[in-house]
Amino acid sequence: MRIEEHPIISFKRGKIVSFFFNGQEYKGYEGETIAAALHAAGVKVLSRSHKLKRPRGFFCAIGNCSSCLMKVNGVYNVRTCVTPLQEGDVVEMQEGRGEILAQN
């Protein structure tokens, strides 16, 4: 589900790239946000609430809430609504608050 034409806005899309979400391959446009690519592919649940595990979807789309936090290429707590999609990205739904990894 993606807007293809709009009377006011023109869309400049990048090339079609492959990425992986929870082990399954998807296609999206390079440079669009990861959350937008997932939404266009029919993925509506991006995370679950910490306490009650309720589904969370695409909400603010500007990086202010925590509804789209995911693990991207091994990095936890990535705001996928503002992170551009790149060829070969590995995206995983994040359980809880993620892990804190020591940086060298």
Biopython code that builds the backbone (N, CA, C, O; Angstrom):
import numpy as np
from Bio.PDB.StructureBuilder import StructureBuilder

atoms = [
    (1, "MET", "N", (0.847, -1.160, 0.000)),
    (1, "MET", "CA", (0.000, 0.000, 0.000)),
    (1, "MET", "C", (0.907, 1.242, 0.000)),
    (1, "MET", "O", (1.538, 1.561, 1.007)),
    (2, "ARG", "N", (0.957, 1.913, -1.109)),
    (2, "ARG", "CA", (1.848, 3.047, -1.278)),
    (2, "ARG", "C", (1.162, 4.070, -2.177)),
    (2, "ARG", "O", (0.510, 3.702, -3.155)),
    (3, "ILE", "N", (1.304, 5.332, -1.856)),
    (3, "ILE", "CA", (0.761, 6.391, -2.709)),
    (3, "ILE", "C", (1.652, 6.484, -3.942)),
    (3, "ILE", "O", (2.851, 6.735, -3.825)),
    (4, "GLU", "N", (1.081, 6.286, -5.102)),
    (4, "GLU", "CA", (1.846, 6.325, -6.346)),
    (4, "GLU", "C", (1.794, 7.701, -7.008)),
    (4, "GLU", "O", (2.778, 8.158, -7.589)),
    (5, "GLU", "N", (0.640, 8.352, -6.913)),
    (5, "GLU", "CA", (0.471, 9.673, -7.515)),
    (5, "GLU", "C", (-0.222, 10.596, -6.531)),
    (5, "GLU", "O", (-1.056, 10.169, -5.733)),
    (6, "HIS", "N", (0.139, 11.871, -6.605)),
    (6, "HIS", "CA", (-0.470, 12.873, -5.741)),
    (6, "HIS", "C", (-0.580, 14.173, -6.539)),
    (6, "HIS", "O", (0.335, 14.497, -7.296)),
    (7, "PRO", "N", (-1.667, 14.922, -6.392)),
    (7, "PRO", "CA", (-1.839, 16.128, -7.212)),
    (7, "PRO", "C", (-0.867, 17.267, -6.871)),
    (7, "PRO", "O", (-0.653, 18.156, -7.695)),
    (8, "ILE", "N", (-0.280, 17.251, -5.675)),
    (8, "ILE", "CA", (0.593, 18.339, -5.262)),
    (8, "ILE", "C", (2.043, 17.880, -5.056)),
    (8, "ILE", "O", (2.982, 18.576, -5.445)),
    (9, "ILE", "N", (2.210, 16.730, -4.456)),
    (9, "ILE", "CA", (3.541, 16.228, -4.103)),
    (9, "ILE", "C", (4.078, 15.342, -5.216)),
    (9, "ILE", "O", (3.358, 14.494, -5.744)),
    (10, "SER", "N", (5.339, 15.539, -5.570)),
    (10, "SER", "CA", (5.972, 14.617, -6.524)),
    (10, "SER", "C", (6.915, 13.703, -5.740)),
    (10, "SER", "O", (7.569, 14.138, -4.792)),
    (11, "PHE", "N", (6.974, 12.470, -6.133)),
    (11, "PHE", "CA", (7.791, 11.483, -5.443)),
    (11, "PHE", "C", (9.048, 11.195, -6.248)),
    (11, "PHE", "O", (8.975, 10.810, -7.415)),
    (12, "LYS", "N", (10.183, 11.381, -5.629)),
    (12, "LYS", "CA", (11.460, 11.025, -6.250)),
    (12, "LYS", "C", (11.968, 9.800, -5.518)),
    (12, "LYS", "O", (12.538, 9.898, -4.432)),
    (13, "ARG", "N", (11.757, 8.664, -6.119)),
    (13, "ARG", "CA", (12.112, 7.414, -5.464)),
    (13, "ARG", "C", (13.473, 6.920, -5.942)),
    (13, "ARG", "O", (13.848, 7.098, -7.101)),
    (14, "GLY", "N", (14.195, 6.300, -5.028)),
    (14, "GLY", "CA", (15.474, 5.686, -5.368)),
    (14, "GLY", "C", (15.258, 4.363, -6.064)),
    (14, "GLY", "O", (14.131, 4.003, -6.403)),
    (15, "LYS", "N", (16.339, 3.644, -6.276)),
    (15, "LYS", "CA", (16.227, 2.331, -6.931)),
    (15, "LYS", "C", (15.604, 1.318, -5.975)),
    (15, "LYS", "O", (15.640, 1.495, -4.757)),
    (16, "ILE", "N", (15.045, 0.275, -6.528)),
    (16, "ILE", "CA", (14.445, -0.785, -5.723)),
    (16, "ILE", "C", (15.566, -1.617, -5.120)),
    (16, "ILE", "O", (16.474, -2.063, -5.820)),
    (17, "VAL", "N", (15.487, -1.821, -3.790)),
    (17, "VAL", "CA", (16.500, -2.597, -3.074)),
    (17, "VAL", "C", (15.824, -3.697, -2.267)),
    (17, "VAL", "O", (14.632, -3.630, -1.970)),
    (18, "SER", "N", (16.607, -4.704, -1.922)),
    (18, "SER", "CA", (16.133, -5.799, -1.077)),
    (18, "SER", "C", (16.586, -5.554, 0.353)),
    (18, "SER", "O", (17.685, -5.050, 0.590)),
    (19, "PHE", "N", (15.730, -5.914, 1.307)),
    (19, "PHE", "CA", (16.104, -5.880, 2.712)),
    (19, "PHE", "C", (15.376, -7.017, 3.412)),
    (19, "PHE", "O", (14.478, -7.632, 2.836)),
    (20, "PHE", "N", (15.757, -7.295, 4.637)),
    (20, "PHE", "CA", (15.185, -8.421, 5.368)),
    (20, "PHE", "C", (14.525, -7.932, 6.647)),
    (20, "PHE", "O", (15.088, -7.115, 7.376)),
    (21, "PHE", "N", (13.326, -8.439, 6.912)),
    (21, "PHE", "CA", (12.612, -8.135, 8.145)),
    (21, "PHE", "C", (12.205, -9.447, 8.785)),
    (21, "PHE", "O", (11.464, -10.234, 8.197)),
    (22, "ASN", "N", (12.691, -9.675, 9.982)),
    (22, "ASN", "CA", (12.424, -10.915, 10.718)),
    (22, "ASN", "C", (12.673, -12.151, 9.856)),
    (22, "ASN", "O", (11.907, -13.114, 9.889)),
    (23, "GLY", "N", (13.756, -12.105, 9.088)),
    (23, "GLY", "CA", (14.170, -13.257, 8.289)),
    (23, "GLY", "C", (13.521, -13.375, 6.924)),
    (23, "GLY", "O", (13.889, -14.260, 6.152)),
    (24, "GLN", "N", (12.573, -12.518, 6.601)),
    (24, "GLN", "CA", (11.891, -12.579, 5.307)),
    (24, "GLN", "C", (12.367, -11.430, 4.427)),
    (24, "GLN", "O", (12.560, -10.312, 4.904)),
    (25, "GLU", "N", (12.555, -11.712, 3.147)),
    (25, "GLU", "CA", (13.023, -10.686, 2.214)),
    (25, "GLU", "C", (11.870, -9.815, 1.733)),
    (25, "GLU", "O", (10.781, -10.300, 1.425)),
    (26, "TYR", "N", (12.145, -8.508, 1.677)),
    (26, "TYR", "CA", (11.188, -7.522, 1.180)),
    (26, "TYR", "C", (11.890, -6.607, 0.189)),
    (26, "TYR", "O", (13.117, -6.604, 0.090)),
    (27, "LYS", "N", (11.108, -5.839, -0.536)),
    (27, "LYS", "CA", (11.642, -4.837, -1.462)),
    (27, "LYS", "C", (11.145, -3.466, -1.035)),
    (27, "LYS", "O", (10.042, -3.328, -0.505)),
    (28, "GLY", "N", (11.965, -2.461, -1.270)),
    (28, "GLY", "CA", (11.589, -1.089, -0.978)),
    (28, "GLY", "C", (12.428, -0.165, -1.833)),
    (28, "GLY", "O", (13.265, -0.618, -2.613)),
    (29, "TYR", "N", (12.209, 1.117, -1.688)),
    (29, "TYR", "CA", (12.982, 2.098, -2.446)),
    (29, "TYR", "C", (14.127, 2.622, -1.587)),
    (29, "TYR", "O", (13.922, 3.042, -0.448)),
    (30, "GLU", "N", (15.312, 2.594, -2.136)),
    (30, "GLU", "CA", (16.482, 3.099, -1.433)),
    (30, "GLU", "C", (16.227, 4.555, -1.028)),
    (30, "GLU", "O", (15.796, 5.369, -1.844)),
    (31, "GLY", "N", (16.497, 4.865, 0.226)),
    (31, "GLY", "CA", (16.329, 6.229, 0.710)),
    (31, "GLY", "C", (15.006, 6.505, 1.402)),
    (31, "GLY", "O", (14.920, 7.439, 2.199)),
    (32, "GLU", "N", (13.959, 5.712, 1.120)),
    (32, "GLU", "CA", (12.726, 5.901, 1.881)),
    (32, "GLU", "C", (12.968, 5.339, 3.276)),
    (32, "GLU", "O", (13.904, 4.564, 3.469)),
    (33, "THR", "N", (12.164, 5.704, 4.226)),
    (33, "THR", "CA", (12.414, 5.201, 5.569)),
    (33, "THR", "C", (12.087, 3.708, 5.659)),
    (33, "THR", "O", (11.268, 3.185, 4.903)),
    (34, "ILE", "N", (12.744, 3.048, 6.594)),
    (34, "ILE", "CA", (12.506, 1.618, 6.800)),
    (34, "ILE", "C", (11.043, 1.386, 7.164)),
    (34, "ILE", "O", (10.413, 0.467, 6.641)),
    (35, "ALA", "N", (10.501, 2.206, 8.050)),
    (35, "ALA", "CA", (9.103, 2.043, 8.460)),
    (35, "ALA", "C", (8.149, 2.213, 7.280)),
    (35, "ALA", "O", (7.161, 1.486, 7.176)),
    (36, "ALA", "N", (8.434, 3.166, 6.390)),
    (36, "ALA", "CA", (7.584, 3.374, 5.218)),
    (36, "ALA", "C", (7.642, 2.162, 4.284)),
    (36, "ALA", "O", (6.619, 1.749, 3.738)),
    (37, "ALA", "N", (8.820, 1.603, 4.103)),
    (37, "ALA", "CA", (8.971, 0.421, 3.252)),
    (37, "ALA", "C", (8.213, -0.768, 3.840)),
    (37, "ALA", "O", (7.567, -1.518, 3.107)),
    (38, "LEU", "N", (8.291, -0.941, 5.155)),
    (38, "LEU", "CA", (7.559, -2.030, 5.804)),
    (38, "LEU", "C", (6.057, -1.806, 5.701)),
    (38, "LEU", "O", (5.304, -2.737, 5.412)),
    (39, "HIS", "N", (5.626, -0.589, 5.934)),
    (39, "HIS", "CA", (4.196, -0.266, 5.841)),
    (39, "HIS", "C", (3.677, -0.540, 4.426)),
    (39, "HIS", "O", (2.604, -1.120, 4.259)),
    (40, "ALA", "N", (4.435, -0.127, 3.416)),
    (40, "ALA", "CA", (4.041, -0.358, 2.022)),
    (40, "ALA", "C", (3.981, -1.845, 1.699)),
    (40, "ALA", "O", (3.216, -2.264, 0.830)),
    (41, "ALA", "N", (4.796, -2.650, 2.403)),
    (41, "ALA", "CA", (4.813, -4.098, 2.182)),
    (41, "ALA", "C", (3.737, -4.822, 2.988)),
    (41, "ALA", "O", (3.627, -6.047, 2.928)),
    (42, "GLY", "N", (2.942, -4.057, 3.744)),
    (42, "GLY", "CA", (1.853, -4.665, 4.490)),
    (42, "GLY", "C", (2.171, -4.977, 5.934)),
    (42, "GLY", "O", (1.330, -5.539, 6.634)),
    (43, "VAL", "N", (3.362, -4.629, 6.406)),
    (43, "VAL", "CA", (3.730, -4.866, 7.811)),
    (43, "VAL", "C", (3.195, -3.699, 8.628)),
    (43, "VAL", "O", (3.662, -2.570, 8.474)),
    (44, "LYS", "N", (2.240, -3.955, 9.477)),
    (44, "LYS", "CA", (1.606, -2.894, 10.255)),
    (44, "LYS", "C", (2.083, -2.853, 11.708)),
    (44, "LYS", "O", (1.999, -1.802, 12.343)),
    (45, "VAL", "N", (2.575, -3.957, 12.245)),
    (45, "VAL", "CA", (3.066, -4.000, 13.623)),
    (45, "VAL", "C", (4.585, -3.875, 13.596)),
    (45, "VAL", "O", (5.284, -4.746, 13.079)),
    (46, "LEU", "N", (5.086, -2.772, 14.163)),
    (46, "LEU", "CA", (6.527, -2.518, 14.171)),
    (46, "LEU", "C", (7.167, -2.877, 15.502)),
    (46, "LEU", "O", (8.359, -3.179, 15.556)),
    (47, "SER", "N", (6.383, -2.848, 16.581)),
    (47, "SER", "CA", (6.905, -3.200, 17.897)),
    (47, "SER", "C", (5.732, -3.546, 18.798)),
    (47, "SER", "O", (4.573, -3.514, 18.383)),
    (48, "ARG", "N", (6.058, -3.876, 20.038)),
    (48, "ARG", "CA", (5.023, -4.162, 21.036)),
    (48, "ARG", "C", (5.354, -3.394, 22.311)),
    (48, "ARG", "O", (6.522, -3.169, 22.628)),
    (49, "SER", "N", (4.317, -2.998, 23.034)),
    (49, "SER", "CA", (4.538, -2.239, 24.262)),
    (49, "SER", "C", (5.317, -3.104, 25.259)),
    (49, "SER", "O", (5.195, -4.328, 25.274)),
    (50, "HIS", "N", (6.117, -2.436, 26.084)),
    (50, "HIS", "CA", (7.001, -3.157, 27.005)),
    (50, "HIS", "C", (6.233, -3.990, 28.026)),
    (50, "HIS", "O", (6.571, -5.147, 28.275)),
    (51, "LYS", "N", (5.219, -3.406, 28.602)),
    (51, "LYS", "CA", (4.536, -4.058, 29.710)),
    (51, "LYS", "C", (3.466, -5.052, 29.261)),
    (51, "LYS", "O", (3.483, -6.211, 29.673)),
    (52, "LEU", "N", (2.540, -4.603, 28.422)),
    (52, "LEU", "CA", (1.397, -5.444, 28.051)),
    (52, "LEU", "C", (1.538, -6.115, 26.691)),
    (52, "LEU", "O", (0.668, -6.886, 26.288)),
    (53, "LYS", "N", (2.622, -5.829, 25.983)),
    (53, "LYS", "CA", (2.907, -6.449, 24.676)),
    (53, "LYS", "C", (1.845, -6.139, 23.624)),
    (53, "LYS", "O", (1.601, -6.948, 22.730)),
    (54, "ARG", "N", (1.218, -4.975, 23.730)),
    (54, "ARG", "CA", (0.240, -4.556, 22.729)),
    (54, "ARG", "C", (0.963, -4.118, 21.458)),
    (54, "ARG", "O", (2.054, -3.552, 21.534)),
    (55, "PRO", "N", (0.373, -4.371, 20.295)),
    (55, "PRO", "CA", (1.029, -3.995, 19.038)),
    (55, "PRO", "C", (1.126, -2.484, 18.860)),
    (55, "PRO", "O", (0.204, -1.741, 19.199)),
    (56, "ARG", "N", (2.255, -2.048, 18.324)),
    (56, "ARG", "CA", (2.464, -0.636, 17.992)),
    (56, "ARG", "C", (2.780, -0.545, 16.512)),
    (56, "ARG", "O", (3.490, -1.388, 15.964)),
    (57, "GLY", "N", (2.251, 0.480, 15.871)),
    (57, "GLY", "CA", (2.470, 0.657, 14.441)),
    (57, "GLY", "C", (3.135, 1.979, 14.137)),
    (57, "GLY", "O", (3.674, 2.648, 15.019)),
    (58, "PHE", "N", (3.083, 2.339, 12.873)),
    (58, "PHE", "CA", (3.637, 3.589, 12.367)),
    (58, "PHE", "C", (2.820, 4.723, 12.995)),
    (58, "PHE", "O", (1.632, 4.850, 12.700)),
    (59, "PHE", "N", (3.427, 5.546, 13.851)),
    (59, "PHE", "CA", (2.654, 6.545, 14.591)),
    (59, "PHE", "C", (3.043, 7.981, 14.250)),
    (59, "PHE", "O", (2.311, 8.648, 13.518)),
    (60, "CYS", "N", (4.156, 8.470, 14.751)),
    (60, "CYS", "CA", (4.470, 9.898, 14.565)),
    (60, "CYS", "C", (5.207, 10.184, 13.254)),
    (60, "CYS", "O", (5.025, 11.252, 12.668)),
    (61, "ALA", "N", (6.018, 9.267, 12.797)),
    (61, "ALA", "CA", (6.775, 9.392, 11.543)),
    (61, "ALA", "C", (7.780, 10.546, 11.539)),
    (61, "ALA", "O", (8.218, 10.978, 10.473)),
    (62, "ILE", "N", (8.150, 11.050, 12.727)),
    (62, "ILE", "CA", (9.161, 12.107, 12.806)),
    (62, "ILE", "C", (10.215, 11.825, 13.877)),
    (62, "ILE", "O", (11.019, 12.702, 14.196)),
    (63, "GLY", "N", (10.222, 10.618, 14.432)),
    (63, "GLY", "CA", (11.263, 10.228, 15.379)),
    (63, "GLY", "C", (11.036, 10.651, 16.815)),
    (63, "GLY", "O", (11.971, 10.595, 17.614)),
    (64, "ASN", "N", (9.831, 11.073, 17.178)),
    (64, "ASN", "CA", (9.585, 11.526, 18.551)),
    (64, "ASN", "C", (9.064, 10.444, 19.487)),
    (64, "ASN", "O", (9.358, 10.474, 20.682)),
    (65, "CYS", "N", (8.309, 9.508, 18.978)),
    (65, "CYS", "CA", (7.765, 8.467, 19.846)),
    (65, "CYS", "C", (8.693, 7.248, 19.809)),
    (65, "CYS", "O", (9.767, 7.299, 19.209)),
    (66, "SER", "N", (8.282, 6.177, 20.439)),
    (66, "SER", "CA", (9.120, 4.970, 20.430)),
    (66, "SER", "C", (8.422, 3.798, 19.755)),
    (66, "SER", "O", (8.827, 2.649, 19.934)),
    (67, "SER", "N", (7.385, 4.072, 18.989)),
    (67, "SER", "CA", (6.599, 3.001, 18.374)),
    (67, "SER", "C", (7.325, 2.248, 17.277)),
    (67, "SER", "O", (6.950, 1.121, 16.954)),
    (68, "CYS", "N", (8.350, 2.842, 16.702)),
    (68, "CYS", "CA", (9.033, 2.207, 15.567)),
    (68, "CYS", "C", (10.443, 1.717, 15.904)),
    (68, "CYS", "O", (11.208, 1.388, 14.998)),
    (69, "LEU", "N", (10.799, 1.663, 17.193)),
    (69, "LEU", "CA", (12.146, 1.221, 17.553)),
    (69, "LEU", "C", (12.346, -0.236, 17.158)),
    (69, "LEU", "O", (11.546, -1.104, 17.506)),
    (70, "MET", "N", (13.435, -0.489, 16.421)),
    (70, "MET", "CA", (13.756, -1.835, 15.972)),
    (70, "MET", "C", (15.253, -2.054, 16.001)),
    (70, "MET", "O", (16.037, -1.121, 16.172)),
    (71, "LYS", "N", (15.629, -3.300, 15.831)),
    (71, "LYS", "CA", (17.039, -3.663, 15.699)),
    (71, "LYS", "C", (17.362, -3.647, 14.206)),
    (71, "LYS", "O", (16.757, -4.385, 13.428)),
    (72, "VAL", "N", (18.317, -2.805, 13.809)),
    (72, "VAL", "CA", (18.683, -2.668, 12.402)),
    (72, "VAL", "C", (20.182, -2.931, 12.263)),
    (72, "VAL", "O", (21.002, -2.231, 12.857)),
    (73, "ASN", "N", (20.525, -3.935, 11.481)),
    (73, "ASN", "CA", (21.922, -4.309, 11.254)),
    (73, "ASN", "C", (22.683, -4.483, 12.562)),
    (73, "ASN", "O", (23.834, -4.065, 12.690)),
    (74, "GLY", "N", (22.008, -5.118, 13.546)),
    (74, "GLY", "CA", (22.634, -5.411, 14.828)),
    (74, "GLY", "C", (22.589, -4.291, 15.845)),
    (74, "GLY", "O", (23.057, -4.470, 16.970)),
    (75, "VAL", "N", (22.041, -3.143, 15.488)),
    (75, "VAL", "CA", (21.972, -1.991, 16.398)),
    (75, "VAL", "C", (20.548, -1.874, 16.935)),
    (75, "VAL", "O", (19.590, -1.812, 16.165)),
    (76, "TYR", "N", (20.418, -1.846, 18.259)),
    (76, "TYR", "CA", (19.111, -1.734, 18.892)),
    (76, "TYR", "C", (18.641, -0.278, 18.933)),
    (76, "TYR", "O", (19.432, 0.654, 18.789)),
    (77, "ASN", "N", (17.339, -0.114, 19.131)),
    (77, "ASN", "CA", (16.693, 1.183, 19.346)),
    (77, "ASN", "C", (16.856, 2.155, 18.187)),
    (77, "ASN", "O", (17.026, 3.356, 18.395)),
    (78, "VAL", "N", (16.804, 1.634, 16.974)),
    (78, "VAL", "CA", (16.862, 2.484, 15.780)),
    (78, "VAL", "C", (15.451, 2.980, 15.481)),
    (78, "VAL", "O", (14.509, 2.190, 15.419)),
    (79, "ARG", "N", (15.313, 4.272, 15.300)),
    (79, "ARG", "CA", (14.012, 4.872, 14.957)),
    (79, "ARG", "C", (13.800, 4.689, 13.448)),
    (79, "ARG", "O", (14.290, 5.476, 12.637)),
    (80, "THR", "N", (13.071, 3.650, 13.100)),
    (80, "THR", "CA", (12.938, 3.275, 11.693)),
    (80, "THR", "C", (12.081, 4.251, 10.893)),
    (80, "THR", "O", (12.084, 4.200, 9.663)),
    (81, "CYS", "N", (11.356, 5.129, 11.560)),
    (81, "CYS", "CA", (10.531, 6.092, 10.820)),
    (81, "CYS", "C", (11.365, 7.231, 10.243)),
    (81, "CYS", "O", (10.872, 7.987, 9.405)),
    (82, "VAL", "N", (12.614, 7.369, 10.671)),
    (82, "VAL", "CA", (13.485, 8.422, 10.144)),
    (82, "VAL", "C", (14.812, 7.868, 9.622)),
    (82, "VAL", "O", (15.706, 8.634, 9.262)),
    (83, "THR", "N", (14.943, 6.544, 9.579)),
    (83, "THR", "CA", (16.175, 5.901, 9.115)),
    (83, "THR", "C", (15.997, 5.452, 7.670)),
    (83, "THR", "O", (15.109, 4.652, 7.377)),
    (84, "PRO", "N", (16.837, 5.961, 6.759)),
    (84, "PRO", "CA", (16.710, 5.585, 5.344)),
    (84, "PRO", "C", (17.034, 4.115, 5.098)),
    (84, "PRO", "O", (17.954, 3.556, 5.695)),
    (85, "LEU", "N", (16.269, 3.513, 4.220)),
    (85, "LEU", "CA", (16.479, 2.128, 3.812)),
    (85, "LEU", "C", (17.688, 2.029, 2.893)),
    (85, "LEU", "O", (17.891, 2.865, 2.013)),
    (86, "GLN", "N", (18.491, 0.980, 3.117)),
    (86, "GLN", "CA", (19.653, 0.711, 2.266)),
    (86, "GLN", "C", (19.627, -0.746, 1.839)),
    (86, "GLN", "O", (19.052, -1.597, 2.517)),
    (87, "GLU", "N", (20.254, -1.017, 0.717)),
    (87, "GLU", "CA", (20.359, -2.387, 0.195)),
    (87, "GLU", "C", (20.911, -3.320, 1.267)),
    (87, "GLU", "O", (21.938, -3.038, 1.886)),
    (88, "GLY", "N", (20.204, -4.453, 1.481)),
    (88, "GLY", "CA", (20.690, -5.492, 2.382)),
    (88, "GLY", "C", (20.452, -5.257, 3.858)),
    (88, "GLY", "O", (20.917, -6.051, 4.676)),
    (89, "ASP", "N", (19.742, -4.190, 4.238)),
    (89, "ASP", "CA", (19.473, -3.956, 5.658)),
    (89, "ASP", "C", (18.814, -5.184, 6.278)),
    (89, "ASP", "O", (17.970, -5.832, 5.660)),
    (90, "VAL", "N", (19.217, -5.490, 7.511)),
    (90, "VAL", "CA", (18.614, -6.583, 8.269)),
    (90, "VAL", "C", (17.876, -5.937, 9.440)),
    (90, "VAL", "O", (18.489, -5.391, 10.357)),
    (91, "VAL", "N", (16.557, -6.013, 9.386)),
    (91, "VAL", "CA", (15.691, -5.355, 10.358)),
    (91, "VAL", "C", (14.964, -6.433, 11.156)),
    (91, "VAL", "O", (14.446, -7.397, 10.594)),
    (92, "GLU", "N", (14.935, -6.255, 12.475)),
    (92, "GLU", "CA", (14.254, -7.215, 13.336)),
    (92, "GLU", "C", (13.372, -6.482, 14.333)),
    (92, "GLU", "O", (13.736, -5.424, 14.846)),
    (93, "MET", "N", (12.205, -7.061, 14.601)),
    (93, "MET", "CA", (11.359, -6.495, 15.633)),
    (93, "MET", "C", (12.108, -6.642, 16.953)),
    (93, "MET", "O", (12.691, -7.690, 17.229)),
    (94, "GLN", "N", (12.092, -5.610, 17.748)),
    (94, "GLN", "CA", (12.860, -5.577, 18.981)),
    (94, "GLN", "C", (11.997, -6.015, 20.146)),
    (94, "GLN", "O", (10.871, -5.543, 20.301)),
    (95, "GLU", "N", (12.515, -6.910, 20.963)),
    (95, "GLU", "CA", (11.821, -7.338, 22.168)),
    (95, "GLU", "C", (12.215, -6.413, 23.312)),
    (95, "GLU", "O", (13.401, -6.280, 23.615)),
    (96, "GLY", "N", (11.258, -5.784, 23.939)),
    (96, "GLY", "CA", (11.539, -4.911, 25.074)),
    (96, "GLY", "C", (12.350, -3.694, 24.691)),
    (96, "GLY", "O", (12.153, -3.103, 23.629)),
    (97, "ARG", "N", (13.269, -3.326, 25.576)),
    (97, "ARG", "CA", (14.055, -2.120, 25.368)),
    (97, "ARG", "C", (15.351, -2.370, 24.608)),
    (97, "ARG", "O", (16.129, -1.440, 24.392)),
    (98, "GLY", "N", (15.589, -3.602, 24.205)),
    (98, "GLY", "CA", (16.814, -3.918, 23.473)),
    (98, "GLY", "C", (17.984, -4.090, 24.418)),
    (98, "GLY", "O", (17.836, -3.999, 25.636)),
    (99, "GLU", "N", (19.121, -4.335, 23.855)),
    (99, "GLU", "CA", (20.336, -4.538, 24.653)),
    (99, "GLU", "C", (21.242, -3.338, 24.526)),
    (99, "GLU", "O", (21.272, -2.676, 23.489)),
    (100, "ILE", "N", (21.975, -3.061, 25.578)),
    (100, "ILE", "CA", (22.989, -2.018, 25.525)),
    (100, "ILE", "C", (24.298, -2.705, 25.192)),
    (100, "ILE", "O", (24.753, -3.584, 25.924)),
    (101, "LEU", "N", (24.892, -2.308, 24.102)),
    (101, "LEU", "CA", (26.131, -2.930, 23.652)),
    (101, "LEU", "C", (27.300, -2.012, 23.955)),
    (101, "LEU", "O", (27.228, -0.803, 23.735)),
    (102, "ALA", "N", (28.364, -2.589, 24.454)),
    (102, "ALA", "CA", (29.568, -1.806, 24.751)),
    (102, "ALA", "C", (30.215, -1.374, 23.442)),
    (102, "ALA", "O", (30.309, -2.156, 22.497)),
    (103, "GLN", "N", (30.658, -0.130, 23.396)),
    (103, "GLN", "CA", (31.325, 0.384, 22.199)),
    (103, "GLN", "C", (32.821, 0.389, 22.440)),
    (103, "GLN", "O", (33.278, 0.753, 23.523)),
    (104, "ASN", "N", (33.577, -0.009, 21.447)),
    (104, "ASN", "CA", (35.042, -0.042, 21.587)),
    (104, "ASN", "C", (35.647, 1.301, 21.326)),
    (104, "ASN", "O", (36.866, 1.453, 21.401)),
]
sb = StructureBuilder()
sb.init_structure("model")
sb.init_model(0)
sb.init_chain("A")
sb.init_seg("    ")
for serial, (resi, resn, name, xyz) in enumerate(atoms, 1):
    if name == "N":
        sb.init_residue(resn, " ", resi, " ")
    sb.init_atom(name, np.array(xyz, "f"), 0.0, 1.0, " ", f" {name:<3s}", serial, name[0])
structure = sb.get_structure()
